[in-house]
Amino acid sequence: MGLNTTLNATPREVRSSNYAGRLRAKGLLPIVYYGHDLEKAQSLTINYADFKTAFQNPEGNKFLFTLNVEGQTPSPVLLKDFQQDPVSRKVIHADFLKIDPAKSVNVKVPLVLAGKALGVEKGGQLQQGEREISVSGIPSEIPSQIEADVTPLALGQSLHLSQVKLPEGLTLSKGPDLPVATIAIPKGVKIEAEVVAAAPVAATPDKKAAPEKKAAEKKAPEKKK
């Protein structure tokens, strides 16, 4: 996914909203292509099914693509903005920004939790706080996903963005203190902890009981040698 996914585009005429609706009925998605070294914004269409497959892939980067415009050299692009139908949530229009492959871009990357946390083995529940993280880097170095190892997490512990190991060349764009994973303590563990706390601790002597103990020792009969 990412730059490895090519979307083929063709020029379109700019007409009324009814015309855009007819394009969508044909399985096409109206887009605007602009930025970097383009003289002006271009009105294009891409195949909606191809876009949907790339955009909804949970393991791929849904913001970076290669756009192949008819009659032009394929170029890296960033999905800068898109509009959705308020009812169906279907994407009905998108803006693609042509980017310089040699300059860093800010983009969201899917975050995948890897490993089995120690706290989960103790009965805890793994809760994922962030499913995408914002990073900055050269387009060709942006991965399709970033893995976060949760193996060391014990009950009640959290993993924050600043603790996630990023691939070389990438930096966090924002939110280093955001928790990406937490091991929630189940109710059963809390109840067991209360029972243990309420039980008598034999290893801790009671100072008030010390005199009584000595008196008992005096009354005890001595054993014959």
N, C-alpha and C positions, 0 to 999 in steps of 0.2 A: 504494500500500500504506500501512501505518501507519494513522493516524486516518481515512484515506479508505476503509479496509476496514471494512464493517459486518457484524457477526455477530449474527444474530437468535437470541434466546433465549426459552425458555418455562419456566415453573415446573415442578418435578418433586417427587415425594414422596420422602422419605428413608426407605428401607427397607433390606433386606438386600443383601449383595454380589451375590446371585443376581439381584436386581431390577436392579441397575446393569449386570450382564452382559447382561440382556435388552434394556436400552436401547441398549447398544453394538451388539447384534445387529441392531437396527433402524436403525443408522447414526447414532446420537446419541452425543454426548460429554457425560458428566456434569461439571458445573462448579460452583464455589462463587464467588459474587459478593459482595464486601464492601468496606468502606472509605469514606473521605470523609464524606459526610452520610447514609449509610445507617444506619438504626436497628439493623439486625441483618443478619447474613450471609444470603444467599439461595441456595437450592439450585435450579439450573437445568440445562437441556440446550441444546446447540447442535448444528447439523448438522456431523458429523465431516468430511465431504468438503469443506465450506467452510473449516473450520479448517485442514485439512491443506494445502489449496491456498495459503492465506495464510501458514501457518507454514513451509512448505518452499520458498517462493519465494526464490531466491538473491539477488534484487535488491530485495526488499522488507524493511521493518522488521517482524520477526515477534514483536515484544513490545508494540507499541502498536496498539490497535484502538478502534473505536466499538462499544459493545455496545447493542443495541436489545432491551430486555426488554419482553415483551408487557405493555401497559398502563402503561408508564413512558416517560419522556423519554430518548432515546438519550444515552449518556454516554461520555466517553473513559475507557478502561481500560488497565491495564498487566498483561500476562501475568506474574504474580508467581512462579508455580511450576507444575510439571506432573509427572505420573507416567507412566512408560512401562512397557510389558510387557517383562520381562527377556529374553524370547526374540525376539519380533517387533519390539521397539523402537517399537511403535505407542503413541501417547499414549492413555492410558485415563482420565485425570482431569486437570483443570486448575483453577487458582485465578486469578481475575481481580480486580485491585484497582481500584476506582473512584478516579480521581484528580481533583485540582482543576486545571482547565485554565489557571489563572493562576499556578500554582506550578511550580517546576522539578522535574524527575524525572531519575533516573539510569536510563539505558537503553543497551543494546548496539545498535550500528549497523553494518551490513555495510561493510567497507572494500574499495574497488575500486582496483587499480593502473592508472594511465593513462600513456600515452606509451611510447616505446621508449627504454630506457636506452642511454647511450653505451657502457657496458660490454658490453651485449648485441651491439651492432654490431661489437665487437672479439672476439666469440666467447664472451663470458661467459654465465652462466646466471642468470636472474632467479628468486629464491626468495622467496616470500611468507611472512613469519613470523606475522602476525596477520591474520585474516580478519574479525574484528569488534573494534570498539573501544568502550569505555565512555565515554559523554559525559553531561553534565548540561545541561538546558535546558528551556524552556517546551514542553509537548507539541506545540503547533502548529508549533514551529520545528524539531522533530526531523525530519531528512530521511530518505528511504528508504534512502540510502546516502551514503557520503563517499568522494570520490576523492583519491588521493595521486599526485602527479606524480613519476615516477621517471626522467624524461628526463635530468637532470644526473648521475645515478649512473655512476661509472666502475668499472672492474674492482676488486673487493675492497671497495667502499664499501657502506655501509648507510644506510637512511633510518629514523629513529626517530620514535616517536609525537609527540614534542615538535616535530618539523619538519613535521608534516602540517598544512596550512592548513585550519582548521575554519570552517564557516559562521558568520556573525555571530550572537552570542547563545549559542553553545555553548562549553563548557569541558570539558577532559579530566577524567574522574572518577578515573583512576588510570593508572599505568604509563607515564609520559612517556619513560622510557629504553628501552622495549621496541622492538626492531628490527621494523619492519613489512615491510621489503624489503631484500634483500642481493643483490649481483651476485657470484656465486661464480666463482672463477677456474678454468677448465677445466685439465685435466692438460696439454694441448698447449701452453698458454701458459707453464706452469712449465718445461717442457722447453726451450722456445725461450730463456727467460730464462737458464737455466743455460749454454746453448751460447754466448750472447753474453758472459756473464761470463767464460768460459774462454778466449775468443779474445784474441790480443795487441792491446793498445791502442797504436797508433802515435803518438798525440798525447802520450803520457806518457813523457818521457825517462828512461833508466836511468842513475843516477849512477855505478854501478860500471862501466858500459861507456864512460864519457866518456873516460878515458885512452887506451883502445884506439882510439877514434875519432880522437883527436888524432894518435896515432902513424901511423895509416893515412893521414892527410892529409899528414904530412911525407914519407912514402915515395912519394906520388903524384907523377908527373913534371909539371913545370910546362909549361904550353902556351906555345909560341912566339908572340910578338906579331907 
